[in-house]
Amino acid sequence: MTALLTESKIDGLKLLRRGKVRDVYDLGDKLLMVSTDRLSAFDCILPNAIPGKGKLLTQISALWFERTKHLVPNHMITADFAEIAKLLPRGADAAEYDGRTMLVKKAQRVDAECVARAYLAGSAWKEYRATGRYLDHELPPGLSESSKLPRPIFTPATKADEGHDENITRERLAHQAGKEIAEQLQQLTLALFAFASERLMGKSVILADTKFEFGFIDGKLCVIDEMITPDSSRVWSADTYKPGASPESFDKQFVRDYLERVKWNKQPPAPTLPQDVVDGTVSRYREFLDIVRSA
């Protein structure tokens, strides 16, 4: 059984912040990110964690950061624990942090989540059912759940360290971040999405949607945080996909579907996940890592 890490404690390092999943330590001119096994759904941290999840997320993000650096620079310095271990204080439990840490450059974060969607799912499907559109995007009539969109769309959201994120229009993003930066965010998001979609489709996997975060490093927009993980994406099996339902997936939708079935009101405290949901989540995340490695 993989050991759980729900909260990192590295004595001698300055804890900068605890996010929903990652703990971030300030090393002066750089940051150390520790991916814990915490799981959030509907912007709420769930009471039980997913064994080994942080290690899987770190490995997946590191692969995508390395593969996409020719398209968009990113904040990763290294995810090689042999290098990172040299920076840990004496007495830190190397076994606990091996595989779940990433050394990154400091960035001035843009306070927005940049989402690309190629299929109608999640909040987009709910709003489309009610209005026939999504945010400021006009969509064709007659679409069903999980339908493919005519083309990928950019749908930003606010970035909340606590509480719920809010989907916003591109116009509102431009007002908040500035028109030029908003246009760059859209261009970079869709370019990364197109690259990853093509790689995954070669393995019969559909990238339905995913979110990116960006920040400025030396005056240039760079991808930060994580990249195309099961936590930040919807990824479906192309072999079993069909519109009209929630497809078989390799991502957190498995957990969301359970929480919807038990009719949780999406307000804390969240319900504890049963063991079969925990095991099913681990299995899906591991399978997605294997897919990404071979893509």
Secondary structure, DSSP 8 states (H G I E B T S, - for coil): -----SS---TTSEEEEE-SSEEEEE-SSEEEEEE-S--EETTEE-SS--TTHHHHHHHHHHHHHHHHTTTS-BSEEE--HHHHGGGS-TT--HHHHTTSEEEEE--EE-SEEEEEEEE--THHHHHHHHHSEETTEE--TT--TT-EEEEEEE--EE--SSS---B--HHHHHHHH-HHHHHHHHHHHHHHHHHHHHHHHTTTEEEEEEEEEEEEETTEEEEES--S-TTTEEEEETTT--TTS---BSSTHHHHHHHHHTT--SSSS-----HHHHHHHHHHHHHHHHHHHH-
